[in-house]
Amino acid sequence: MSLRLGDVAPDFDANTTQGTIRFHEWLGNSWGMLFSHPADFTPVCTTELGKTALLQGEFEKRNVKVIAVSVDDLESHNRWIPDINEVTGSDVNFPIIADEGRKVAQLYDMIHPNASEKATVRSVFIIGPDKKIKLTLTYPASTGRNFNELLRVVDSLQLTATHSVATPADWKDGEDVIVVPAVSTEDAEKKFTKGLRIVKPYLRYTPQPNK
Ligand code: BEZ
């Protein structure tokens, strides 16, 4: 069965380009982003892993550990990394899981046989420090993901995990947020001391509380 939001992210042992890991132990108290790519030495995947490497500092600032996976083996990953670095001007410094036995791919339902019998689709799982799945995303092989969007989502997930707010369409860190419906306007007026802008009784904005 596929994994759903709120489920515990399955734990596993894996060989990676940075040694053997036990996933939950490797995550520690951090957030995590596990993302799959269909195959090594393919063009879109090369750009995606390079982009992730270029943004690794941004993920680290947010306490997010990133880890990639495909069903290729360690030798293939290690031969591919210099190409990624060369082509994208990056320095891939996060682990890539060698999942030639498809253990991780199956645990996380990353092979969609009607798309491809063999390769993983482009899945993303963002996992909280409680090891629960906070976001899933699935793209086809032909469409590279937007890793700045994933950073934006992490900003929203981390903010909304600790404040009674939600983030509107296209929200970016620093912009006004929405008071969740569970908080009455009377309580919101006391709680959100930076102010309340009431557009509709159910649509109430407040400045981002953690800024
Ligand atoms: C790619 O990464 O470029 C790719 C992989 C599989 C199918 C199509 C594109």
Residues whose N, C-alpha, C, O or C-beta is under 5 A from the ligand:
A	BS01	BEZ	P38 T42 P43 V44 C45 A141 S142
